[in-house]
Amino acid sequence: MKFSTILVAIASVAALAVPAHAADIAVKRARAPAPPPAPSIFAPMPISMWNGLYVGVNGGGGWGSSNHTATINGLGGSTGDFNVGGGLIGITAGVNQNMGTWIWGVEADIDGADIQGSSNIFFPGGLGGATLTSKLESLGTVRARAGLNEGFWYPYVTGGLAFGSVRGTANFGTNVGLAGTLSDAQMRWGWTIGAGVEYQLNPVWTLKAEYLYVDLGNQNNMLFDQVNFTTNIFRVGANYKLNLM
C-alpha cells in the first residue's frame, strides 16, 4: 500500500470520528440537569407564627359627637348633638395565639387624647347663655381580637371595654346672670367595637391600622350638666414582639 493511500485512509477515519464525538457531547449536555435558578429578591419568606407577647405605640385621630343637658335652678335645656374631633397617641401591649387558620388575642392600650367640641345653650329666667365644651383627655381599651391567619397579614375584628377621662366645661362669659368658667373631668367606663389589619414586616416587627367605635355613655359633670360622649377612632401603630412565649 502506498504511503499516500494510508494518509487518505487516516484522514477519512478522523473526519468521521469528529462529528460522532460532537454528537456524543451534545447528547450528554442535553441529559445533564439544568442549573438551579438564581435567587430572587421577591421570593416569599416562610409563613411566620404570630404567637407571643408584644408591645407597641399607636396614634391617630377621632371624630364623633357629644351633647349637654344642663339645668340650673330647674331651668335649662339641651345643646343637642354637636361634633367633636382631635387626635390621640399612646402605647399598646397584647398577646396573640395562633390556632391554625385563626389567630386569637387580647390587646390593651392607653392614649393621651385631645378630642373636643363646643356648643352654646341659653338658660331662661335671666341666667343668660353659656358655651358648653366636651373634651376627651385620655382613652384606654381592653379588647379581644380574632381574625384569619393570612401569613404575613392578620385581618381582625375586635371589641371590649373602653374607659377615658371626659371633661365638661361651661363658660358663662361676663355679661349674664352667671359669670366665669366651671370645669369638671370624670372617668368614664363604656364599650368599644371595631376592626383592623396587621402586617408582619419581619419576625419581630408589625404594622397595623384599625378603626374603633367608642361609647363612653352619659354622665353628670359639674353637678348640673349631663354630658354624653361617643367617638370614632382611626389609628395606626407599630408593635414589637418580645419572643417570651
C-alpha positions in Angstrom: 0.0 0.0 0.0 1.3 3.4 -0.9 2.0 5.9 1.8 -0.4 8.4 0.2 -3.2 5.8 0.4 -2.5 5.3 4.1 -2.8 9.1 4.8 -6.1 9.3 2.9 -7.5 6.4 5.0 -6.4 8.0 8.3 -7.9 11.4 7.3 -11.2 9.7 6.4 -11.4 7.9 9.8 -10.7 11.2 11.6 -13.3 13.1 9.6 -15.9 10.5 10.6 -14.9 10.4 14.3 -15.2 14.2 14.9 -19.0 14.5 14.1 -19.7 11.4 16.2 -17.7 12.8 19.2 -19.5 16.2 18.9 -22.9 14.4 18.7 -22.0 12.4 21.8 -21.1 15.6 23.7 -24.4 17.2 22.7 -26.4 14.2 24.0 -24.6 14.3 27.3 -25.2 18.0 27.7 -28.9 17.6 26.8 -29.2 14.9 29.6 -27.4 17.0 32.2 -29.8 18.6 34.9 -30.5 22.3 34.5 -28.7 24.6 36.9 -30.9 26.0 39.7 -32.4 29.4 39.1 -30.8 32.5 40.6 -32.4 33.5 43.9 -35.0 36.3 43.6 -35.3 39.2 46.0 -39.1 38.8 45.6 -39.2 35.2 46.7 -41.7 34.8 49.6 -40.4 34.2 53.1 -41.7 31.3 55.2 -45.0 32.0 56.9 -44.2 33.1 60.4 -46.1 32.4 63.6 -48.0 35.2 65.3 -47.7 33.7 68.8 -46.4 35.7 71.7 -46.4 38.9 73.7 -45.8 42.3 72.1 -45.6 46.0 73.0 -46.0 49.0 70.7 -47.1 52.5 70.0 -50.2 54.0 68.3 -51.5 57.3 67.2 -54.3 58.7 65.1 -57.4 60.8 65.2 -61.0 60.8 66.4 -64.3 62.3 65.4 -67.8 61.9 66.9 -70.5 63.7 68.8 -71.4 64.9 72.3 -74.3 66.7 73.9 -75.0 68.5 77.2 -78.2 68.6 79.1 -77.7 71.4 81.7 -80.2 72.5 84.4 -79.8 75.4 86.8 -82.5 76.1 89.4 -84.8 73.8 87.5 -84.3 75.8 84.3 -82.2 74.7 81.3 -82.2 72.6 78.2 -80.1 70.5 75.8 -77.5 71.6 73.3 -78.4 68.7 71.0 -75.6 66.7 69.4 -72.6 68.6 68.2 -69.3 67.5 66.6 -66.1 66.6 68.4 -62.7 65.9 66.8 -59.0 65.8 67.5 -56.0 63.4 67.9 -54.6 60.8 70.3 -51.3 59.0 70.8 -50.2 56.2 73.2 -48.8 52.8 74.0 -50.1 49.2 73.4 -49.5 45.8 74.8 -51.0 42.4 73.9 -50.7 38.7 73.2 -51.6 36.6 70.2 -52.2 32.8 69.9 -52.0 31.2 66.5 -54.8 28.5 66.1 -54.1 27.3 62.6 -56.2 29.3 60.2 -57.3 31.6 63.1 -55.5 34.0 65.4 -56.9 34.9 68.8 -55.6 37.6 71.2 -56.1 40.2 73.8 -54.9 43.8 73.5 -54.8 46.8 75.8 -53.8 50.4 75.2 -53.8 53.8 76.9 -53.7 57.1 75.0 -53.5 60.7 75.8 -56.2 62.5 73.8 -57.4 65.9 72.7 -60.8 65.2 71.1 -63.2 68.1 71.8 -66.1 70.3 70.6 -68.4 73.0 71.8 -71.9 74.3 71.6 -74.0 77.1 73.0 -77.0 76.9 75.3 -79.4 79.6 76.7 -80.8 79.4 80.2 -84.2 81.1 80.7 -85.1 83.2 83.7 -82.4 85.8 83.3 -79.5 83.4 83.7 -78.1 84.1 80.3 -76.2 81.7 78.0 -73.1 79.6 78.1 -70.7 77.8 75.9 -70.5 74.1 76.8 -67.4 72.1 75.8 -66.8 68.3 75.8 -63.2 67.1 75.8 -61.8 63.6 75.8 -58.5 63.8 77.6 -57.5 60.2 77.7 -58.7 56.9 76.3 -57.9 53.3 77.2 -59.3 50.0 75.9 -59.0 46.3 76.9 -60.2 44.2 73.9 -60.4 40.7 72.5 -59.1 40.3 68.9 -59.9 37.4 66.5 -59.0 37.1 62.8 -57.7 35.0 60.0 -54.1 33.8 59.7 -53.2 35.0 56.2 -49.4 34.5 56.6 -47.9 38.0 56.8 -51.4 39.6 57.0 -53.8 39.4 60.1 -57.2 41.0 59.4 -59.2 41.0 62.6 -62.3 42.2 64.5 -62.1 43.5 68.0 -64.2 44.6 70.9 -64.3 45.1 74.7 -64.0 47.6 77.5 -63.3 51.3 77.0 -62.5 53.9 79.6 -61.5 57.6 79.5 -61.5 61.0 81.1 -64.2 63.3 79.7 -64.0 67.0 80.8 -67.1 69.1 80.7 -66.6 72.9 80.7 -69.2 75.7 80.9 -68.1 79.2 80.0 -70.7 81.7 81.1 -68.9 84.8 79.9 -69.2 88.1 81.8 -72.5 89.7 80.8 -75.0 87.2 82.0 -76.7 86.2 85.3 -73.9 83.7 86.0 -70.3 84.6 85.2 -67.0 82.7 84.9 -66.0 79.2 83.9 -66.8 75.9 85.5 -64.9 72.7 84.6 -65.0 69.1 85.8 -63.4 65.9 84.5 -64.9 62.4 85.1 -63.5 59.0 84.4 -66.0 57.2 82.2 -66.5 53.5 81.5 -68.0 52.2 78.3 -67.5 49.8 75.4 -65.8 49.7 72.0 -66.0 47.6 68.8 -64.1 47.7 65.6 -61.8 46.1 63.1 -58.3 46.3 61.7 -55.4 44.7 59.8 -51.9 44.0 60.9 -48.9 43.2 58.7 -45.7 41.4 59.7 -42.6 43.1 58.4 -40.2 40.5 59.9 -40.2 38.0 62.8 -40.4 40.8 65.5 -41.9 44.0 63.9 -45.5 44.5 62.7 -47.5 47.5 61.4 -51.3 47.9 62.0 -54.2 50.1 61.1 -57.6 49.9 62.9 -61.0 51.6 63.4 -62.8 51.7 66.7 -66.2 53.0 67.7 -66.2 54.1 71.4 -69.2 54.9 73.5 -68.4 56.4 76.9 -72.0 56.9 77.9 -73.9 59.7 79.6 -72.7 61.1 83.0 -73.0 64.1 85.2 -70.3 66.7 85.0 -70.3 69.9 87.2 -73.4 68.5 89.1 -75.8 70.5 86.8 -74.6 69.2 83.4 -75.3 65.7 81.9 -72.6 65.0 79.2 -72.9 62.3 76.6 -69.8 61.3 74.6 -69.2 58.9 71.6 -66.3 58.9 69.2 -64.9 57.1 66.1 -61.2 56.4 66.3 -58.8 55.7 63.4 -55.2 55.0 64.3 -52.1 53.3 63.1 -49.4 51.6 65.1 -46.2 49.6 65.3 -45.7 46.5 67.5 -42.6 44.7 68.7 -42.8 41.0 69.5 -41.0 40.2 72.8 -40.5 36.4 71.9 -41.1 35.4 75.5 -43.5 32.6 74.6 
